[in-house]
Amino acid sequence: MNRLDVGVYGLGVMGEAFALNLESRGLTVAVYNRTSEKTLQFLRGRAKGRMIQGFTDLKSFIGSLSRPRMIVLFVKAGRPVDEVVETLSGMLERGDVIMDCGNSHYRDSDRRFAALSGRGIRFLGVGVSGGEEGALKGPSMMFGGDFSAYVEAENKIGRAAAVFENSRCLSYFGEGGAGHFVKIVHNGIEYAIMQAIAEVYDYLARGVGLSTVEVGSVFEDWGKGILRSFLLEAAARVLKHVDPETGKPLVELILDEAEQKGTGKWAVEAAMELGVSAPTISASVAERTLTTQRILRRPGRGVGVNGDRDVGGAVEAARSALLATALLSYIQGISLLQAGARNYGFRVSEALRVWRAGCIIRSRIVEEFYRELSWSPGDPTVVVLEKSIPQIEELMPHWLQFITNASKMRIPTPASMSALSYFLSLRSERLPANLIQGIRDYFGGHMFKRVDREGYFHSDWGRGSE
């Protein structure tokens, strides 16, 4: 019996697509799903006639693979992954590889790597970005875990990755959960940019009075320049898609509640844990949460449409706001990557390199930031910030116009506002933290540093003379 090259455990949307991708690259693939009927449906359908063998028995699935066995998991994050890993590890042999390609928390991958290493099983936690289309045609892949397993996976699984300028969009970021950490940062940036795009759509549609399809056309036009990105392209297509049953743009029939799987929240938690300021990512996660809290949402005064109908000026203001917010969202993500790199030992530029194709946040900004970091030594966040400051300063008048007009029209713009505050803080020679530290010393004796001498000091703030 000829052994198969790789096994795929889990035949949801991503698992099926990735199995087909691997097979299209010349690999023989074994597939297994906890629900046998799902496996059989796949074999009768999309996998028919391909070098894919399905199994309804786990022992047979494992036995079909060539040594060292390499099993790719597409399983729901959390306890389900733990349960599958525990089951598989009891049936595998030393040197075999388990690759978790789901959206797992990087701390969970740290833990699984340590536990499996002690049992001789090689573990890889892999961030996979690109959605179903990426999984099928070529995703961006962020590996962490056992390096020897990565070398083998690069030769096999790496064939399925996206390619940009003859460079495969995959890389190794360190032991344990390094790959999933990079993916969490990716998703945090994704949340911020999606929120920024949605705010601009809201402003142009409800505030300026453009039709949904007209906003889609504006986005298409913007996508030909510096704002070129997968997310803006996706937004344009969604806005211009007409529901065949009603004749209306389908997006207008979608309930205004945005769901989430938790990776954005994990990015915010990681930023807090590592002491990184990422306010636009945080505001975007919070706003997405608020959309589902309908009990708190009380309709107020209606939106006031822009009275002067200066559509051209409004569109330019919105474009400036989106570009500035996107730039600063990436900068916040790079700052978070840099903090994680201190723990895992990867190069920040490598994340940008593998994000140039296949992933959800691929964009011209990513390409330009990668080029800048490739040849510029020094602190990565400082490098991209200094590159962006002149451009953002040039955008500032229109950006302020966007925020001011949106506020007057009672249209919320939390991503754009938080990005503006972040930028103004970065550009302020002095911030009011001196008063905060003084108050902390007043009620808690936390002490403070002075600008005119070295050391820490405490004051009784006049209470000793009372």
C-alpha positions in Angstrom: 0.0 0.0 0.0 1.4 3.4 -1.0 1.4 5.7 2.0 -0.2 9.2 1.6 1.8 12.4 2.0 -0.3 14.4 4.4 -3.5 14.1 6.5 -6.2 16.7 7.0 -8.4 16.3 10.1 -11.5 18.5 10.0 -13.6 19.0 6.8 -15.2 22.4 7.5 -15.0 25.1 4.9 -11.2 25.7 5.5 -10.3 22.0 5.8 -12.0 21.0 2.5 -10.4 23.9 0.7 -7.0 23.3 2.0 -7.1 19.5 1.2 -8.0 20.4 -2.4 -5.1 23.0 -2.4 -2.6 20.4 -1.2 -3.8 17.8 -3.8 -3.5 20.4 -6.6 0.2 20.8 -5.7 0.9 17.2 -6.3 0.5 15.8 -2.8 -1.6 12.7 -1.9 -4.0 13.6 0.9 -5.9 11.6 3.5 -8.9 13.2 5.0 -10.9 12.5 8.2 -13.9 14.2 9.9 -15.4 13.4 13.2 -18.8 13.1 11.4 -18.4 10.3 8.8 -21.1 11.6 6.6 -19.2 14.8 6.1 -16.2 12.8 4.8 -18.4 10.8 2.5 -20.0 13.9 1.1 -16.6 15.4 0.4 -15.4 12.3 -1.4 -18.6 12.2 -3.6 -18.4 15.9 -4.3 -15.4 18.2 -4.6 -12.8 15.5 -4.0 -14.1 13.1 -6.6 -11.5 12.0 -9.1 -8.7 13.6 -7.0 -5.7 12.0 -5.2 -7.7 12.3 -1.9 -8.6 9.3 0.2 -11.2 9.6 2.9 -11.4 7.6 6.1 -14.2 7.1 8.6 -12.0 5.3 11.0 -9.3 7.3 12.8 -6.9 4.4 13.1 -7.0 3.7 9.4 -6.6 7.5 8.7 -3.4 7.6 10.7 -2.2 4.3 9.3 -2.5 5.5 5.7 0.2 8.2 6.2 3.9 8.0 5.4 6.3 8.4 8.2 6.9 10.8 9.8 3.2 11.4 9.7 2.1 15.0 9.2 -1.5 15.8 10.2 -3.1 19.2 9.6 -5.9 20.2 12.0 -8.8 22.5 11.0 -10.7 22.2 14.3 -12.5 24.9 16.3 -10.2 26.7 18.7 -10.1 25.8 22.4 -11.2 22.6 24.0 -12.0 20.8 20.7 -8.3 21.2 19.7 -7.1 19.9 23.0 -9.4 16.9 22.7 -8.2 16.1 19.2 -4.5 16.6 20.0 -4.9 14.3 23.0 -6.5 11.6 21.0 -4.0 11.8 18.1 -0.9 12.0 20.3 -1.9 8.7 21.9 -2.0 7.0 18.5 1.1 8.7 16.9 4.8 7.8 17.2 7.8 9.9 18.1 8.7 12.3 15.4 5.2 12.6 13.9 3.8 16.1 13.4 0.6 17.7 14.5 -0.2 21.1 12.8 -3.0 23.2 14.3 -4.1 25.5 11.5 -7.1 26.9 13.3 -7.5 30.3 15.0 -6.0 29.1 18.3 -4.8 31.4 21.1 -1.0 31.6 21.1 -0.8 30.7 24.8 -2.7 27.5 24.1 -0.1 26.7 21.4 2.7 27.5 23.8 1.2 24.9 26.2 0.5 22.3 23.5 4.0 22.6 22.1 5.6 22.1 25.5 3.3 19.1 26.4 3.8 17.3 23.1 7.6 17.9 23.0 7.8 15.9 26.2 6.1 13.0 24.4 8.2 13.1 21.3 5.4 14.5 19.1 6.4 17.6 17.1 3.8 20.4 17.2 3.3 23.3 14.9 0.8 26.1 15.6 0.1 27.7 12.2 -1.8 30.9 11.6 -3.5 30.6 8.2 -5.1 33.7 6.7 -7.0 34.1 3.5 -10.4 32.6 4.2 -11.9 29.9 2.0 -10.4 31.3 -1.2 -7.0 31.6 0.3 -7.1 28.1 1.7 -8.0 26.8 -1.8 -5.7 28.9 -3.9 -2.9 29.9 -1.6 -3.0 31.4 2.0 -0.5 33.3 4.0 0.9 30.9 6.6 2.6 31.8 9.9 4.4 28.9 11.6 5.4 28.5 15.2 6.5 25.4 17.1 9.1 22.7 16.4 11.7 24.0 13.9 12.6 20.6 12.4 8.9 20.0 11.8 8.7 23.4 10.1 11.5 22.5 7.7 9.6 19.3 6.6 6.3 21.2 6.5 7.8 23.9 4.3 8.8 21.3 1.7 5.3 19.8 1.8 2.7 22.1 3.1 4.6 25.2 1.9 3.7 24.3 -1.7 0.1 25.4 -0.9 1.1 28.9 0.3 0.5 32.1 -1.6 3.3 33.5 -3.7 4.4 37.2 -4.0 7.2 38.1 -6.4 8.5 34.5 -6.4 8.5 34.4 -2.6 6.2 32.0 -0.8 4.1 33.7 1.8 5.1 31.5 4.8 7.7 31.7 7.5 8.8 30.4 10.9 8.4 32.8 13.8 9.7 30.8 16.7 8.8 28.1 19.1 5.5 27.5 20.8 2.7 29.8 19.8 4.8 32.3 17.8 2.8 31.7 14.6 -0.5 32.1 16.2 0.7 35.2 17.9 1.5 36.8 14.5 -1.9 35.7 13.3 -3.7 37.3 16.3 -1.9 40.6 15.4 -3.0 40.2 11.8 -6.6 39.8 12.9 -6.4 42.8 15.2 -5.3 44.9 12.2 -8.1 43.3 10.2 -10.7 44.4 12.8 -9.4 48.0 12.7 -9.4 48.4 9.0 -12.8 46.8 8.5 -14.2 49.2 11.1 -12.5 52.2 9.3 -14.0 51.1 6.0 -17.4 50.7 7.5 -17.3 54.2 9.1 -16.4 55.7 5.7 -19.3 53.8 4.1 -21.7 55.1 6.8 -20.5 58.7 6.3 -20.8 58.7 2.5 -24.2 56.9 2.5 -26.1 58.3 5.5 -24.2 61.6 5.8 -23.4 62.6 2.3 -26.3 60.8 0.6 -24.5 58.6 -1.9 -26.3 55.4 -2.8 -24.8 52.1 -1.7 -23.8 51.3 -5.2 -22.2 54.7 -5.6 -20.1 54.2 -2.4 -19.0 50.8 -3.9 -17.8 52.7 -7.0 -15.9 55.2 -4.9 -14.2 52.3 -3.1 -13.3 50.7 -6.5 -11.7 54.0 -7.6 -9.7 54.3 -4.3 -8.5 50.8 -4.8 -6.4 51.8 -7.8 -4.0 53.8 -5.6 -2.3 53.8 -2.2 -5.5 52.4 -0.6 -5.4 49.2 -2.8 -6.2 46.3 -0.5 -8.1 43.1 -0.4 -10.5 44.5 2.2 -11.4 47.6 0.2 -11.9 45.4 -2.8 -14.2 43.1 -0.9 -16.1 46.1 0.5 -16.7 47.4 -3.0 -18.0 44.1 -4.3 -20.3 43.6 -1.3 -21.7 47.1 -1.7 -22.4 46.7 -5.4 -23.9 43.2 -5.2 -27.7 43.3 -5.8 -30.1 40.8 -4.1 -31.9 39.0 -7.0 -35.1 38.6 -5.0 -35.6 42.3 -4.0 -33.5 44.2 -6.5 -31.8 46.0 -3.6 -28.2 46.0 -2.7 -27.9 42.9 -0.5 -25.8 44.7 2.1 -28.8 46.9 2.9 -30.8 43.8 4.0 -28.1 42.6 6.4 -28.8 43.1 10.1 -26.3 45.6 11.5 -24.7 43.3 14.0 -21.1 42.2 13.4 -20.1 38.9 14.9 -16.6 37.9 16.0 -14.7 34.7 16.9 -12.5 36.3 19.6 -9.2 36.9 17.8 -9.6 40.7 17.9 -10.2 40.5 21.6 -7.1 38.4 22.0 -5.1 41.1 20.1 -6.3 43.7 22.5 -5.5 41.5 25.5 -2.0 40.8 24.1 -1.5 44.6 23.7 -2.4 45.2 27.3 -0.3 42.3 28.5 2.8 43.5 26.6 2.3 47.2 27.3 1.6 48.3 23.8 -0.8 51.1 22.8 -3.2 49.9 20.2 -6.3 52.1 20.6 -7.7 51.8 17.1 -7.7 48.0 17.3 -9.2 48.2 20.8 -11.9 50.7 19.7 -12.8 48.5 16.7 -13.3 45.4 18.8 -15.4 47.4 21.3 -17.6 48.9 18.5 -18.1 45.4 17.0 -19.3 44.2 20.5 -21.6 47.2 20.8 -23.3 46.4 17.5 -24.7 43.3 19.2 -25.9 45.0 22.4 -29.1 46.2 20.9 -30.7 46.7 24.4 -28.3 49.6 24.9 -28.9 51.2 21.6 -31.5 54.0 21.7 -32.4 55.7 18.5 -31.7 59.4 18.9 -32.0 62.4 16.6 -31.7 61.5 12.9 -28.6 61.9 10.9 -28.2 65.3 9.4 -27.3 65.0 5.8 -24.4 67.3 4.6 -26.3 70.4 3.5 -23.9 71.9 1.0 -23.7 68.7 -1.0 -20.0 69.2 -1.7 -19.7 65.6 -2.7 -16.2 65.9 -4.0 -14.9 67.5 -0.8 -16.7 64.9 1.3 -15.3 62.0 -0.7 -11.8 63.4 -0.4 -12.2 63.9 3.4 -13.4 60.3 3.7 -10.5 59.0 1.6 -8.0 60.9 3.8 -9.6 59.6 7.0 -9.5 56.0 5.7 -5.8 56.2 4.6 -4.6 57.8 7.8 -6.5 55.3 9.9 -5.2 52.4 7.9 -1.6 53.6 8.2 -1.9 54.0 11.9 -3.7 50.6 12.3 -0.8 48.9 10.6 1.7 50.9 12.8 -0.1 49.8 16.0 0.0 46.2 14.7 3.8 46.5 14.0 4.3 47.8 17.5 2.5 44.8 18.9 4.5 42.5 16.6 7.7 44.1 17.9 6.7 43.4 21.5 6.0 39.7 20.7 9.3 39.4 18.8 11.1 40.1 22.0 9.6 36.9 23.4 9.7 34.7 20.3 12.8 36.0 18.5 11.4 36.7 15.0 11.9 39.7 12.7 8.9 42.0 12.4 9.6 42.4 8.7 9.0 38.7 8.1 5.4 39.1 9.2 4.9 41.9 6.6 6.7 39.7 4.0 4.2 36.9 4.4 1.3 39.3 4.5 1.9 40.6 1.0 -0.3 38.0 -0.6 -2.9 35.4 0.4 -4.0 37.0 3.6 -7.0 39.2 4.5 -4.9 42.4 5.2 -2.7 42.3 2.1 -2.4 45.8 0.7 -0.1 48.3 -0.9 0.6 49.7 2.5 1.9 46.3 3.7 4.1 46.1 0.6 5.6 49.6 1.2 6.2 49.0 4.9 7.9 45.7 4.1 10.2 47.4 1.6 11.0 50.1 4.2 11.8 47.6 6.9 13.9 45.5 4.6 16.6 48.0 4.2 16.1 50.4 7.1 17.8 49.4 10.4 16.5 50.4 13.7 13.2 50.1 15.7 10.6 48.8 13.3 7.7 50.9 14.7 9.9 54.1 14.6 10.9 53.4 11.0 7.4 53.0 9.7 6.1 55.9 11.8 8.7 58.3 10.5 8.0 57.2 7.0 4.3 57.9 7.5 4.4 61.2 9.5 4.7 63.5 6.5 1.9 61.7 4.6 -0.4 61.7 7.7 0.3 65.4 8.3 -0.7 66.1 4.7 -3.9 64.2 5.2 -4.7 66.0 8.5 -6.9 68.8 7.2 -9.3 66.5 5.3 -9.1 63.9 8.1 -10.2 66.5 10.7 -13.0 67.6 8.3 -14.2 64.0 8.1 -14.3 63.6 11.9 -15.9 67.0 12.5 -18.6 66.6 9.8 -19.4 63.1 11.0 -19.8 64.2 14.6 -22.1 67.0 13.5 -24.1 64.5 11.6 -24.2 62.2 14.6 -22.3 59.4 12.8 -19.9 57.5 15.0 -16.3 57.1 13.8 -14.5 55.3 16.7 -11.7 53.9 14.6 -10.9 57.2 12.9 -11.2 59.2 16.2 -9.0 56.8 18.1 -6.4 56.8 15.3 -6.4 60.6 15.4 -5.9 60.7 19.2 -3.1 58.1 18.9 -1.3 60.2 16.3 -1.7 63.5 18.2 -0.3 61.8 21.3 2.7 60.6 19.3 3.3 64.1 18.0 2.9 65.9 21.3 6.0 67.1 23.0 4.3 67.0 26.3 1.3 65.0 27.5 -0.9 65.6 30.6 0.4 62.5 32.3 2.1 64.7 34.9 -1.3 65.5 36.4 -2.3 61.8 36.4 0.9 60.9 38.2 0.4 63.8 40.7 -3.1 62.5 41.5 -1.8 59.0 41.9 0.8 60.3 44.4 -2.0 62.3 46.2 -4.2 59.4 46.9 -1.8 56.5 46.9 1.7 57.7 47.6 2.8 56.3 44.2 5.6 58.9 43.9 6.7 60.7 40.7 9.7 61.7 38.8 10.7 65.4 38.3 11.9 67.2 35.2 14.6 69.1 37.1 16.3 66.4 39.1 16.9 62.6 39.2 15.1 60.1 41.4 11.5 59.5 42.7 9.7 61.9 44.9 6.6 62.1 47.1 4.6 65.2 48.3 2.0 65.6 51.0 0.4 68.1 48.6 -0.1 70.7 51.4 -2.0 68.3 53.6 0.8 68.4 56.2 -0.1 72.0 57.0 -3.8 71.4 57.3 
